Amino acid sequence: MLERIAELVHEKKLEGISHIQDESDKSGMRVVIELKRGEVPEVVLNNLYKQTQLQDTFGINMVALIDGQPKLCNLKQLLDIFLEHRREVVTRRTVYELRKARERGHVLEGLAVALANIDEFIRIIKESPTPPMAKAALMQQSWDSSLVREMLARADSENPGGAAAYRPEGLAMHFGMQADGLYRLSEDQAGEILQMRLQRLTGLEQDKIVGEYKEVMAVIADLLDILSRPERVTFIISEELTALRQEFGQTKIGARRSVVEHNVQELGTEDLITPTDMVVTLSHTGYMKSQPLAEYRAQRRGGRGKQATATKEDDWVDQLFIANTHDWILCFSNRGRVYWLKVWEVPQGGRASRGKPIVNMFPLQPGEKVTVVLPLTGDNRVFPADRFIFMCTARGTVKKTALDEFSNPRKAGIIAVDLDEGDHLIGAALTDGKHDVMLFSDGGKAVRFDEDDVRPLGRQARGVRGMMLEDGQAVIAMLVAEDESQSVLTATENGYGKRTSIVEYTRHGRGTKGMIAIQQSERNGKVVAATLVRAEDEIMLITDKGVLVRTRVSEIRELGRATQGVTLIALDDGAKLSGLQRIVENDAQLDNPGDADSDSASDESNS
């Protein structure tokens, strides 16, 4: 820094400095800068800050691995996280030491009892034909020991937990000191007594046993005091950190205990992330976030549900999706473009947060927004050529493209389907080319046709007609049928829906108007969602107010195609059902299924 200042003064870039003196010594660094007569010190100082390293700005990547996830933290957060970790370490270590001390104290109690009644113990052991019978005989009798009684009485008076705090965990109450003042030996104590050497009977060895017993009692009292007083845990953490600084601190200024080298194994961010199932939500105005699936529990049909995300008055959750943190997500926009994203790259947020704008993740065009997110799990992560992405637009145009055509991620995205003027993409699904495709319109109609009726096309192709629509209608869902044992779950904007066997949807050629899927009425309103389910599945229902309900499909009655359905969710005034998402069986496991009813009741009151 001094050399740089001297260069700037010599080059006339710094004015007003007459002399620079380095007065640094062992006590620290000190630089004296003398100014010319009439110079303003503040002006010279500002120039030094701007042009030299007297004041420097540099960035630090404050990213820490917290609960298996990398998170950006400030200094205070990092310190809080570290201290919380150290507090947990000290607490768990104290609990372990307490358990071992109680076990050792219990053994020493038995030895102390034996020393106080040594003649009787020797007689019983000599008269017993085998060691097991000797152990049983020792455990059957009650013994008197004034030393143990005195120590336990003192523990009872000095410790809030009493003498019981000194007993090993799980020890039955009929062992140890009884109410009548006599002592009953446990199996561990009797076994230790039988293994005791004769040299322990000497006066010196007896004093050692008594002394060790008193020390263990003191240790147990101290450990219990640590667990009961958080300030002691804080003091222990402080002492340990001070000891580390003294042991591993720099021996002299400038010396390093470690050598900085290039890492031979380069680890990516994904290598540091624990595979976790996440719930990804995308709002109508483009706010996206992820939450752990474990935050939600199943509820009964008709419940109010938990708040899934905070939204503005003119916003609502438009799409919900479940995937693993290591999965790829193909994000299809309403303009027929596709973008790539890893699940762990989706910003995480709590239930009360809105998320972050998706426009910050992709270079979307004006008026463009992501309408479909599609995961690539298992074998599909490698983009096999024998798998396809089947797409559908709101005007009923369908298209099938090989998955390997999407295997080269590009930051700016690529064209997935060429759209007509005024049309937009509403659905996309992974297929193997051997299933039936079902299209549902908001007018309550559905059409089912063989996937082979649509030949594979390139990414920039327009596609072919999949469903003929009446004026004012649009396709709202595209489903790929797996087998005939499934059911179709349809839902309307007023919270009604039904489950209908897929067998009732007969196969027809593509491009037809289709058949009735659910009866439209003033009560039901327009159809807003349809999905394929099984009786053991669970679904997530989401409203335009950001309320989410998780319920079992088996609680929804199976009805015919031409019926109106039953209540799926109790809506607040002015609220509308915006969609639903099926949860696969592995994702639907609950920590405690018995809590479903209680959760439903509490959630209704909290919503």
Secondary structure as UniProt FT lines:
FT   HELIX           2..10
FT   TURN            11..12
FT   STRAND          17..22
FT   TURN            26..27
FT   STRAND          31..35
FT   TURN            37..38
FT   HELIX           41..51
FT   TURN            53..54
FT   STRAND          63..66
FT   TURN            67..68
FT   STRAND          69..72
FT   HELIX           75..116
FT   HELIX           118..127
FT   HELIX           131..140
FT   STRAND          142..143
FT   HELIX           146..158
FT   TURN            160..161
FT   HELIX           163..166
FT   TURN            169..170
FT   TURN            173..174
FT   STRAND          176..177
FT   TURN            179..180
FT   STRAND          183..184
FT   HELIX           187..194
FT   HELIX           198..201
FT   HELIX           203..228
FT   HELIX           230..248
FT   TURN            253..254
FT   HELIX           269..272
FT   STRAND          277..283
FT   TURN            284..285
FT   STRAND          287..292
FT   HELIX           293..295
FT   TURN            301..302
FT   STRAND          306..307
FT   TURN            313..314
FT   STRAND          317..324
FT   TURN            325..326
FT   STRAND          328..333
FT   TURN            334..335
FT   STRAND          337..342
FT   HELIX           343..345
FT   TURN            351..352
FT   STRAND          356..357
FT   HELIX           358..360
FT   TURN            366..367
FT   STRAND          370..376
FT   HELIX           378..382
FT   TURN            385..386
FT   STRAND          388..393
FT   TURN            394..395
FT   STRAND          397..402
FT   HELIX           403..406
FT   TURN            411..412
FT   STRAND          414..415
FT   TURN            421..422
FT   STRAND          425..431
FT   STRAND          436..441
FT   TURN            442..443
FT   STRAND          445..450
FT   HELIX           451..453
FT   TURN            459..460
FT   STRAND          464..465
FT   TURN            471..472
FT   STRAND          475..481
FT   TURN            484..485
FT   STRAND          487..492
FT   TURN            493..494
FT   STRAND          496..501
FT   HELIX           502..504
FT   TURN            510..511
FT   STRAND          515..516
FT   TURN            522..524
FT   STRAND          527..533
FT   TURN            535..536
FT   STRAND          538..543
FT   TURN            544..545
FT   STRAND          547..552
FT   HELIX           553..555
FT   TURN            561..562
FT   STRAND          566..567
FT   TURN            573..574
FT   STRAND          577..583
FT   HELIX           585..588
FT   HELIX           593..595
FT   HELIX           596..606
//
